[in-house]
């Protein structure tokens, strides 16, 4: 019974970690794509994550200034 509880707890923890990683990877990937478009000369590209109150939002604001 204890092994099942530990296994279930580990599965739950894994799901939480995976969700957190996806929450960081998606906006960073979108930012990378936008910066690549800017580097290619596309000044009409939308900068994602502008307005977020975290580090990703700070990056977006910096990229927006460079645009």
N, C-alpha and C positions, 0 to 999 in steps of 0.2 A: 504494500500500500504506500509506503514512504517513497519507494522508487518511482511509482507512478506520479506522486505529487511533485517530486523533484523534476521529473521529465516534463511534466506539464508546466511547471514554473520556468524551466529553461526554454521551452517552446514559446511561452508568453514573452519572455525577455528578448528572445531572438526576434520576434515579430515587432516589438517596440523599437529595437535597435535598427532593424531593416526600414521601418517607417521613417525614423529620424534621418537615416542616410539618404533615402529617396527625397526627403524634404530639402536636403542640401544639394544633392547632385542635380536635380532638375533645373533649379534656377541658375546654377553655375554653368551648366551645359548651354542653357539659353543665352546667358551672358557671353560665353565664349563664341557662340554662333554670331551674335550681334557684333562683337568686336572684330571677328573675321570679316564680316560684311563691311564694317567701317574701314578696315585696312585695305579692302579691295576698292574703296572709293564710293561705296553706297551710303550716301549721307541721309537717305530716307528711311533707314532701318529704325525700327522701334527698339528702344532700350528697355529690356524687361526688368522687373523688380524695383523700379523707381518708386519711392515712397515707403518701402519696407523700413522698419525701424531696427534693423540688425546689420551685420557686416556685409551681407549681400546687397542690401539697400545702399550702403555706403559705397560699395563698388559701383553700383548702377549710377549713383549720382556723379561719381568721378568720371565714368565713361560718358555720361551725358555732357559734362563740361568739355571733354575732349572732342565731342561731336561738333 
